[in-house]
């Protein structure tokens, strides 16, 4: 069985090869704009662990220390985490299937028809060995469905969502520890509980989505009783575990409270989002859950950015349909378990697996169903929840196989599992082609959600960095034409459009758009800075200086006005004044490569080549799509590659 697991892991790794050198996407770029990602050693300071998702952040810093912002190491790390989760999912599936009652293999082992004597006995022993091995194969199939499902690509190939898979590893590790707690001798249980607490803390420090872990353990106690607990009723089984579950539940509540508090006012999450109320968000999730279920069962139409408008009332027809469907499924689950869940046989085993899997699915989605988030529908939330549907399907499929093909059920199960895994693996490899580049990703999203303004902004940005500036302007304009989107500030679209127009040397049009927007929002310091940039490029140095100082008066914490002032001084021939301004910009925003590159350019003009090389090298520590990083790379290759100058 370990050999079969190794084959599964190799196949999974192969399915992710197409995205292994993929670009940093969307929120991935925000990681590169932080200082802490460049300072892995600072995570030894306990104060850094007060930041959101500190374990995930620390691992980002380790990746940067290994190979800067070259994406391969980052992607390989994400895939290795996924493979670790697959192994844990397999171990967890073995325990779940055993507790559900998948223990005896096919109930009928047919006599071999051909052969006599020694040959007949050998054939019989082979059939019996296959029957004994039967319980292992369903666990491997469950792990394969989880590992190779294309819905997982967003949590694995999108570096920013590594937190989902990392937290899932600790959730499964904690659940395995708690299942071992159930079976351990009373004097040894505390060790397993201590291990579960440590793993739960680590999971919550990766992402608060780990919060349902103790509730899932109590669900297993209720639905998957140990043999000695059969017939005792589900509530006594749960009640016996509540004292041990209490510290885990308290940790989950504390993480939920802290997470909501940290997100308050961010516009990304919490109960204070201005554009949707908690009740409206919950109504939206009643529509989302059936779609999530459909994507797991039929993974067609995957999309990095769904157009999924918020519902405005619980009484909307689609909300009521979603509520009715979910209520019917939950009611059917409870009725079936109440009637057959404690019995023996294939049917009750299938009921236990289906009940556990369906409620596991809902439990893993509970945090994002109850806590309002800026995006009501994203695929990476299904990462660990998918395992629940794999359990539910395994129960139904096992029952069907044992009823329809009892003598050769293990062969049928193997064939079905291999075919399903192969199809899912091919779909995953295909989906990972989309994750290779921002252009691929946002073209795909624009075809599937053409009415969502944010997609056209992101496509415009991808086109901009690909040097296709005219197409970028058209994409930005389409975003504005689609109307208001609370996740896309209008000023961002105006600035991006102006920057693309500057690249096209359409300076008058860029200036006109900026001035039109500033007439409505005269105190927008960020947009004033872009206007100053246009003024620098067109030689209006006095106007540029006035604009930059105006922006500083409105927002002294900005670094870019000092960058503009440095460019003005450089064009005027005041190299020391330019260097001072660039240095100030660098102090305000140390993660921005542009001031560092600009300082290198000044030092080169002053003849201080070693210092220029050191600065150019520093500026290369940024995403490859950064124009400042590209310019620094070119300058370093031209001036410094053959020198023995100190670099750091």
Secondary structure by P-SEA (a helix, b strand, c coil): caaaaaaaaaaaaaaaccccccccccaaaaaaacccccccccccccccccccaaaaaaaaaaaaaacccccaaaaaaaaaaaaaaaaaaaaaaaaaaaaaccccccccccccccccaaaaaaaaaaaaaaaaaaaaaaaaaaaaaaaccccccccccccccaaaaaaaaaaaaaaaaaaaaaaccccaaaaaaaaaaaaaaaaaaacccccaaaaaaaaaaacccccccccccaaaaaaaacccaaaaaaaaaaaaaaaaaaaccccccccccccccaaaaaaaaaaaaaaaaaaaacccccccccbbbbbcccccaaaaaaaaaaaaaaaaaaaaaacccccccaaaaaaaaaaaaaaaaaaaacccccccccccccccccaaaaaaaaaaaaaaaaaaaaaccccaaaaaaaaaaaaaaaaaaaaaaaaaaaaccaaaaaaaaaaaccccaaaaaaaaaaaaaacaaaaaaaaaaaaaaacccccccaaaaaaaaaaaaaaacaaaaaaaaaaaaaaacccaaaaaaaaaaaaaaacaaaaaaaaaaaaaaaccccaaaaaaaaaaaaaacaaaaaaaaaaaaaaaccccaaaaaaaaaaaaaacaaaaaaaaaaaaaccccccaaaaaaaaaaaacccccccccc
